[in-house]
Amino acid sequence: MAENGLALIAHLLRRAGFGAARDELEDYAARGYEVAVEDLLHPERYPDVDDDVVHRYHLELNNPDTVITWTAVWVYRMINTRRPLQEKLALFWHQIFATSVGKSEHGPSSVEQIETFRRNCLSDMRTILMDLAMDPAMIHWLDNAENHRDEPNENWGRELLELFSMGVGNYTEQDIKMAARAFTGWTFTQPIPLDPYGRHNSRFLYREDDHDSNVKTFLGETGRFNGGDIIDIVVRQPATARFISRHLYNFFVADESQVPAWDQAPPQDPEAIEVLVKAYLDSNGDIRSILRVLFNSDFFKQAWFKRVKSPAELVAGTIKLVGTHRFPDEDLMELNATNVMGQSLMTPPTVEGWHTGTEWIDGGTLNERVNFAVNQMSDSSKPGIRAIIDRLRAEGRPLSADEFVEGCLDLAGPLDVDAKTRDGLTEYAESGGELRFDTEAHEQESSARIVRMLQLIVSSIDYQFA
């Protein structure tokens, strides 16, 4: 393992981003951990990804209904962004506020929703939930366009409380009914029909004539509530602080049980959750403030390799390691490999989003994950692999089997592996003798051995964890 400072930065960037190559790690480490955290928490300090270049090389993006290309572009952004936490949080909110283009069949709304998550991801919970409540993709997904003054529809009100803010057990059926009534009249403008104008967006529309303005009692408070009043009440609830804190812990710290079990299964680290709850309440639900506490906490700094990588994390992290896809070439669609691993971005399976942790992996998806990583590591001419070879050569002397293994684990992470994995890697290293670069023949042989060692590393169970 590398020195603790660099390894800790690597841990931070796996969680607050999608991993990093060694040069990027060293750049962050040179600033120091606390400064690196602040840079991540302030994405506006750095330029955004140049989407104009992507659009020039992929003309199909002029029509946002081309969702399959947009999902590949999102992974491309994860790889190339200088604002990694912004993209990571867009993925976080997409997981919680799961909305599928499969129902709306209107790509522009899904694309715009992800852009909204980028824009407000580090704001406060009131802002985030208000933007969500006015989002056409969400309004359609949970049928709030069908929520009328004289015929309320409870889908949005129910999921707002159950999955988006408070969690099961913290509200009543009557609260759901009152929330639904408060959001009557919250709808969207109908976009121009798909053919030939599919590129047009929809916009939020409030119809006062369709709003139920009668008195409502919600979570013990009474008034002529509109939707914004419901959100004001929700974000003040200790239950919301706890629910969002547990989501943040599950996504950034360590895998928890699945969300539907949270009303029965206690958190694995109750003290950590209490720290995050306090940060929420002290900051009125400000996400930047909560994450500052989280990233600087001991429970975060000590939680190395405690989460199974999501497919998006695995694909983006592997590509960052090998150093490809720095330009939107014709092979952009390769980045949709997340689909066969069980994560089709913008098309979550249900309103619950994707089940996480070990449920990312079964016999089929594990095979796809390993094959993808191994195939990416197959070419020594790829910039990231070339950089690893060059750093090992720069030692200027033959490397023993143990040094060969340790060097590859260090430069590919740094990564921790268990004793069984290390024994297997050492056995391979010993089979070829010392790693040498003193002749052209040794250079070629050693490069091939390094490629094979990296393939063994990324095929290990250890590599599946972030």
N, C-alpha and C positions, 0 to 999 in steps of 0.2 A: 504494500500500500504506500502511496506517496505521502509526503509530509501532510500533517493533519490539516493545515490551512488550505492546501489545494484540494484535498479530498472533501473538505467541508464545502468549499465553493462548488465542486462537482455535484454534491448532494443538493445544494441549493438550486443549481441550474437544472437538475433533473426534475425537481418538483415545481419550481417557479417558471420553468421553461420546458425545453425538450432535449436537454443535454447540451453538450458543447464539445468541440474539438479542443486539442491541447492549447493552441494559440489563444483561443477565446477564454479558456479557463485561466490561463496565466494573466491575461489582461484584466479579468475580474479580480483575481487574487492580488494583483499589484495594488488595487484600490483599497483592499481590506474588506472584510466580511460586511461590516455595518454599512459602509459606503455602497457596496454592491447591492445590498438590500434596498437602500434608498433609490439607487438608479433603477432597479426593477420596479419599484413602487411608483416611479415617475416616468412613465414611458414617453411623455411629451418631450423629454430631454433629447430624444433621439429621433432621426427621420423615420418615416414609415416606409414600408415596402413600396417600391415603384410599380404600382399596378398598371401604369400606362404601357410599360414594356410588355407586360403579360398580355394586355389587350391587343397590342400590335402584332404579337406572334400567334394569338389564338382569337381569330376574328369571330368565332362562334360565341365569344363572351359578350358581343354586342347585343345578344339576345339572352337575358338572364334566365330564360326558361331552360337553358342548357345546364341543368343542375349538376349533371355528372362531371362537367368540366369545372364548375364552380367549387365542387368539393375537392377536386385535385388542386385547385388554386389555393384553397384554404390550407391544405397540408404544405404546399409550396411556401406559403406565408409563415407557417410554423417553423420551417427550416431556415428561412432567410431573414426573418424579422430581427431587428435590433431592439424590439420591444417584446421580449419573450413572454413576460407575465401578462401582457395584454391579450395575446393569442391564447395563453393557457386559461385565462379567466373567461374568454369567450367560449372556450370548450367547456369550462366548468358550468357556466350559466346555461349553455345548450343542454348539458346533461340534466340539470335540475328542471329547467323550463322546457322540457322535451316537446318539440313541435315538429311534425312531419310534413314535408312537401307531398308525401304520398296521398294525403287527404285533399289538400287544397289544389294540387296540380298547378300551382302558380309560383314558379320559381322566383320572380322578383320579390315577393313577400318574404320568402325564406332567406334570400340573400340579404335583404334589408334588415331582417331580424338579427342575423349574425353581426352585421355592421353596428346595430344598436348595442349589442353586447360588448363590442369593442369600445364603443364610445363611453358607455356608462359603467363599465365593469368594476371600476375602483371608486365609484360614487357611494351613496348611502342607500339603504334598503328602500326607503320611500321612493327615491328617484327611480330605482331599478324596477320596483313593482308598478309604479305609475306608468313608466314606459312600456312595461309588459302588458298592462291592462289596455293600453291604447294601440297595441301592435296588431295590425290586420291579420298576420299569420296566426297569432295566438287567439284572436277573436274568432277566426274561422275554425281553428283546431278544436276549441272548446265551446263552439256553438253560441257565443254570446251575441252574434248577429240575430239569433233566434230568441233572444231574451227580451220579451216585450212587457210593457206595463200591465197589460191585461192577461198575459200568458207567460209568466217567468220561466226561464230555463236555468236550472241549477248547476250545470256542468262547470262553468267557470268559477262560480262561487265556491263550489265544493273543492275543486283542485287548488284554488288559491289558498285555502286553509289546510288541506290535507297534505299536499305535495310541494307547495311553493313557499310556505311561510311557517306554519305552526306545528303540523304533524298531528296524527291521529291521537285522540284522547284529550284534546285541549279546546274543544268547541262542541257545540250541540247541533243536532239537525235543524233546530230553530235558527241558529246562527247562520247556517248555510242558506236557509230561505231568506233571511234578512239581507245577507250579502248579495244574493241573486237579485232581489228587488232593487237594491242600491245601484246595481250595474245595468239596470234596464236603460235602453236608449244608447248604450255604448256599442257602436257598430263601425262599419267602414264603407268607404265609397267603392262602388263596383268598378273594377278596372275595365278598360276597353277590352272586348273579347279577344281571345288568344290569337285567332287568325284574322288579319295578318299583323296585329299590333300587340303581340305577347310581351313586348318589352316594357309596357306601361305598368307603373306601380299603383297600389291602392293606398288610401290614406284613412286615418282615423276620422270618424264622424260621430258627433254627439247629437242625438235627436231628442231635444227637450220634450217634444210632444209625445214621445214614447217612454218617458222616464216616470217611474213611480215616485212621486214626491211626498208620499204620506210618511207619517212618523214610523220609525223602526227602532227596535231594541236589539243591539248587537253586542255580544260579549259584555253585557251588563250596562252598556251606555245607550241612551235614548236620544233620538233627534230625527230631523228630516234628512237622513243621510243620503249622500250621493256616493259614487264609487270611491272618490278621493278620500272621503271621510272614513270609509271602511279601511282603506289602506293605512290612514293615519292611526287608527286604533290598532290594527294588526301589528305594525312595526314597533309599537310601544310594548308589546306583550313579552314577558320573560320567556314564554314558550317559543316565540319567534327567535329570540336571542339564542336559545338553546338549540333549536332546530337548525338554524343557519350555521351555528358554531360546529355542530356535529357534521354537517355537510363539508365545511372547510377542513375539519380534521380528517375526514374520510378521503378527501381529494388530495390534500397536501401533506398529510402526516403518515397515516397508516390505514389499511383497509379495515372497515367496520362491517358489521352485518348489513344485510340489504335494508333499504329504507322502510319497507312495509313492516319490518320487525322491530322498529325502534321504540314503539310504545311498550314492547315487552322486554326487549334485550337492552340492558344498560350499556353505556359506552365502555370500551375497554380501558380508557384512561379518564375517569371522572374528574380528576384534578385538572387535567389539561382542558377539558370542556369548560370547567368553571372559570379558568383563566380567560378563555375566549368569550364566554358569556359576559364577564365583567368588562372586557374590552368593547364588546358590542354596546352594552348599556351605557358605559362611560362616554362613548363617541356618538350616541344616537344612531347606531347601525352603520357607521362609516366603514366601508370595506377596507380601504387603504389603512386605516388605523388598526383594524383587527388583524390584518395580515402583517403589519409591522410587529405587533406583539407575537404573532405566531412564528414568523421567520427568525426572530431573535430569541425564542424560547429554548430552553434545554430539551424539552420533549420533542421539538422539531429537529434540533441539531443532532440528537441521538437516534433518530428514527431512520437510519440508513437501510435501504432495501427492504422496506416494510410494506410496499405496495406492489401489486401486479400491474405492469404497464398496460394501459389501454392500447388498442390497436393504433390509434393516432399517435400516442407517445412512442410506441415501438417503431413505427414506420418513420416518423420524423426524426427520432433520435438516431436510428441506424443510418439514415441518409446524411444527417449532420456529421456522423463519424466518418463515413466514407468520402464526404466532401463533394458529392455530385448534386445535380439539380440546383445549381447556383444561378442558372439562367432558364427561362421557360421554353426549353426546347420541345421538339415534337414528342419526346417520351414523357411529357408531363403526366399523362394518364396513368403511368405506372404508380403514381402516388395514391391512386384509389385502391391500392392493395388492402387498405383497412376494411373494405367491403367483405372480402372473403374471410377476414379474421373476426367478423361479427360486429363491426361498427361502421354502418353506412351513415356518414355524416349527413345531417339535414333530414335523415329518415330514421329516427329512433323507433324502436318497435312498439312502444306504448307511451302513454302519458307519464309512466314511471321512469322513462329513460332506459338506459342500459343497466343491467345488473353488473356490478363491478367486482374487483378482487379475483378470487379463484374462479368465479363464474365467467370470466373472460376466456377461460381455457377449458377445452374438452379435446377429445382425440383428434377431431378434424381441425379445429382452430389452432391447436398447438403445432400441428404439422405445417399449416400455412405460415405461422409466425416464424418457425425455425427455417423453413425453406426460403422465405423472403430474406431473412438476415444472412443466411449462408450464401445465397446467390449474390447479394450485394457485396459481400466480402471476397468475391472470387477473382478480382482483377487488380493486380498490383499497380496498374497505371492510374487507378483512381486517386485523386489528390489526397484524400485523407489517409488512405493506406500507404501511399508513397511517403507521406509525412512521417508515419510511424516507422517505416523502414529506415528513412533518413535519420531519425533520432536514435534508433538502435545502432546504426552504423557509426554515428557520431561519437559513440563510446570509445572508438579508436582501438579496440582490442577484441579478441574473441570472447564470446559470452557463454558462460556455463549453462547447463539446462535450467537450473534454478533462476539464473539471471534472465534467460530467455523468457521463461514463463512470467516472472515478475514484471519484466519490462513491458510485455504485451498487455497484461492485466492493468498495469499502471496507465499506459498510453491509450487504452481502449476505455478508460473510465475516469479515474481509478475505480476498479471493481473489486468487491469482496466475493470470494467463492468459498464453498465449503470444502472440507478436506478431501472428499471423494472426487470432486471436480478437479481440485488442484493435483491430486495424485494422477488422474488421467492425463492432464496437460503435461505434467512432468514426465510421465512415461513416454509421451510422444516426443517431447523435447530431447530426452536422453537417447531415443532411437536414432537420432541423426548426428549425435555428437555436438561439439561446440558450434556456435553460430559465428561464422567467419565472413569477412568482407574483403580479404586481402588480395583476392584475384577476381577476375571477371567471372570465372566459373563458380567460385564461392559466392560472389554477389548474386548471381542468378539462382543458385541453389538456396541461399539464405532467404532471398525475397519470396521464393515459392514456399519455403517452410513458415515464414511469418504469415503469409496469406492463409495457410492451412491452420496455423495456431489461432488466428483471429476467427476463422470459421468454427473451430472447436469451441472457442469462448462464446460466440454468439449462439451456438446451438445448445449451450448448457441451460439448465433450469435456472441457474443464478441470473442469467441475462434477462430473464422474463420479469425481474423485479426492478423497481426504481427506488 
